Amino acid sequence: MTDLANNMKLLVTGASGFIGHEVSHQLSLGGYRPRLMIRDPGDDCDICHLNADIMLGDLRKPDSLRDVVKGVDTIIHLGARATFEAYDRLKPTILDGSIALMQAGIEAGIRRFVYSSSLLVYRGTEELINADTPAKPVLDYGRIKVDTEKALANMAASAGIVFTALRLPHVYGIRDLYFGALQAGLLILPGLGRNIYTHLHVRDAAAAIVACAAQDYPGILPLGDRRPATWSAFLGVVKQHFPQARVLVMPQWLALLATALLTPFRRTRPNPGLETPGAVRTYNLNLAVDPELLWPDLGLSPHFPTIYEGIPAVARSL
């Protein structure tokens, strides 16, 4: 155990989620004993074996956060509703819940706050996204992420807290919805797949998040692997390693129509899915991140520098 691991007292929200599970796993293996916040007692089945303390908390209930943050000096905030829906549907957890968590952290005397944001704060561009690319979201998911970044950054600055927001790309791995659909036997690609996108294996996303917390890295930056790739290229690698899966390419207009018809029924579902008009639009944006951003600053290199190493690793893990 390093001195830093021995001294830092970390809280991870969304610990039972896709990225949160990997962050929690890496912290546990790295000698930290993080505090993992989950919403429901049944959520901890995949993380209960970790060297960690599990506590119940709900971003929609500010009073539940006070005990969770007590004695913590660092918050890694990954929890919220992660789906591409309307602003008012996302606001209770993404914006309101994040503000409540930061306020509870300020009252508890935290020193660091790392927030998981999204590339969808950008409009889509033919140029490589860098630190100077302006945030101009076209989706409600991107709009609420920008509003949350601003609110948290302002609160952190006023309280003297080191604040980091990582604008993550398409993060993939064995626990995500994408590969869940592949294992089920059918994946729908809503568009031609020719747009270039940045991808990142969940192991590398988690490593960057942990490093930002450990190194007191401040700022708001996009992040990705070493080689952005089109969705067609991504699926080309996928087909090599999941030959049993069927990939249905659907025109964007048809996918938008189908998902719009499904929207009223999705409100009755407790868990997010990919079948929304917003999700369709994300598949058709050009969002390619400068591969040299952040990694040199953190002294890291991606373990899976491209999809050509990352996707085979996912297949081997299944």
ABEGO torsion letter per residue (X at the ends): XBAAAAABBBBBBGAABAAAAAAAAAAAAAGBBBBBBBABAAAAAAAAABBBBBBBBBAABAAAAAAAABGBABBBBABEBBBBBBAAAAAAAAAAAAAAAAAAAAAAGBABBBBBBBAAABAEBABBBBAABBBBBABAAAAAAAAAAAAAAAAAAAAGBBBBBBBBBBBBEAABAAAAAAAAGBBBBBEAGABBBBBBBAAAAAAAAAAAAAAGBBEBBBBBBABBBBAAAAAAAAAAABAABBBBBBBAAAAAAAAAAAAAAAAABABBBABBAAAAAAAABBBBBBAABGAAAAGBBBABABAAAAAAAAAAAX
